[in-house]
Amino acid sequence: MSSIDRASQPDPENPEWTDEMAANALRLNDLPPSLQAKLRGRPRAAVVKERTTIRLSADVLARFRATGSGWQTRIDAALKEWLAQNPQG
């Protein structure tokens, strides 16, 4: 079955809402604060990173990816280390 065929099929884990479900729904702000905090997602980082596109050699990328989850952060750390060792004069 292609992805187009699956997209047109109902999702048993996420059924369409009925009018009754919509009537009983609560807004996030109407929930207790402790539950709101859990549902809001990941908190903003103290240091926000900037999204960019960079081209890396295939072997460099493969080595970092092979280290597992967080490989992008390790590339950032390696670049910061290089900057510290090579200050601009």
N, C-alpha and C positions, 0 to 999 in steps of 0.2 A: 504494500500500500504506500503510495507516495505521500509526501508531506501535504500536498494539496488535498488529497482524499482525507487525511487525518484531521486537517483543519476544519473540514466541513462536518465532522462527526461530533456529537456531544461528548463532553469530557465528564466521565463519571465521578472524578474527584473534585470537579468544580462545576456543578450544575448551574443552569441559569436560575436567577432569583425569581421567586414567585412574588406576587403582590403582597402576600402575608409576610414574607421574609423582609421585603423592603419596608413595610409598615413597622416592623419590630426592630429595625436597624437603629443603632445609636451612632451619633457623631463621635469622633475621637475625643473632642473636648468635653463630651458628656460622660466619659468613663472616669473611674477613679484615677487620680494622678499616678499612682504606682503602676497601674496597667498602661496608662498613656506612655510612660517612660519606656516600658518594654516593647511597645508597638511602634514607637517612633523610629526605630532603626538605630544604626550606629551613630554615636555622638561625633560631632565635628572634631577633627584633630586640632591640637594646639598650633601645630605648624602645618599649614596647608601646602600641599605640593601642587605644582603646575603641570597640567597635562600637555604633553608634547609628542612629537613623532621623531624617532631617531633611527637611523639605519646602522645596524651592527653586523659584523662579520658572522657568518653562519656558525663557525666554530665557537666564537665568543658566546653567542646566544645559546647554543646547545649546552655549553658548559654551565652557564648560569641556570638555565632551565632544569638541568639535571640535578641541581641542588634542592629542588622541590619548591613548595609554596614559599612565597616571599622573595623569589629571585629578583624581582624588579627592585625591591628595597636593597638587596645586596649589591646590585649594579649602582644604585645611588650611593651607597656607602663606599664602594670602590672608587667612584669618581670623587667623592669628598676627600678620601684619603689621598688621592693623586693631587688634588688641589692644595692640600695641606703640605705636601712634600714639594710642590712646585709653585711657590708663591710668585706672583707677578712683581717685578721690580720696578 
